[in-house]
Amino acid sequence: MVVEHPGAVHALGLRACFGLIRSQGYELYPRGKVRLERLPVPVVAAMLWGLSRVMAFRVLLATGEAECCALIEEMLVVTGDPAVQVNCDAIRAMKPSA
């Protein structure tokens, strides 16, 4: 069994979410997200790891757990459309464990 670093899991999920947004006919906004999407996964994973070391960021993420789960569930509903070609597993992997 291969265990991926949580930052890499979230970096791949972020990329899949950007793909989902594009598959719905929308552009990424603000433009900085386009640059983020183009970065290699290890770079994004390192950035996310760095942010996870900031206490205020960790508190923000912890208080938004229910919202995060709801958003991921809604995204997964959209991925049920056969026309949507995104990595559903990458999006699902970002969901906080119960």
HUQUIBEL-V207105 format. One record per residue. N is the residue number from 1. NEAR is the number of other ideal C-beta (glycine too) atoms within 10 Angstrom. Layout:
n=N near=NEAR
n=N near=NEAR
This chain:
n=1 near=2
n=2 near=3
n=3 near=6
n=4 near=12
n=5 near=13
n=6 near=14
n=7 near=19
n=8 near=17
n=9 near=17
n=10 near=21
n=11 near=26
n=12 near=20
n=13 near=20
n=14 near=21
n=15 near=20
n=16 near=21
n=17 near=22
n=18 near=17
n=19 near=18
n=20 near=21
n=21 near=18
n=22 near=13
n=23 near=15
n=24 near=10
n=25 near=6
n=26 near=9
n=27 near=9
n=28 near=15
n=29 near=9
n=30 near=7
n=31 near=9
n=32 near=9
n=33 near=15
n=34 near=12
n=35 near=10
n=36 near=16
n=37 near=16
n=38 near=11
n=39 near=15
n=40 near=9
n=41 near=15
n=42 near=12
n=43 near=12
n=44 near=20
n=45 near=21
n=46 near=16
n=47 near=14
n=48 near=18
n=49 near=15
n=50 near=11
n=51 near=14
n=52 near=14
n=53 near=8
n=54 near=10
n=55 near=8
n=56 near=8
n=57 near=13
n=58 near=12
n=59 near=10
n=60 near=11
n=61 near=13
n=62 near=10
n=63 near=9
n=64 near=13
n=65 near=12
n=66 near=9
n=67 near=9
n=68 near=14
n=69 near=14
n=70 near=11
n=71 near=15
n=72 near=17
n=73 near=12
n=74 near=9
n=75 near=21
n=76 near=14
n=77 near=8
n=78 near=15
n=79 near=19
n=80 near=8
n=81 near=10
n=82 near=6
n=83 near=5
n=84 near=14
n=85 near=11
n=86 near=19
n=87 near=16
n=88 near=16
n=89 near=11
n=90 near=19
n=91 near=24
n=92 near=15
n=93 near=17
n=94 near=20
n=95 near=16
n=96 near=12
n=97 near=3
n=98 near=5
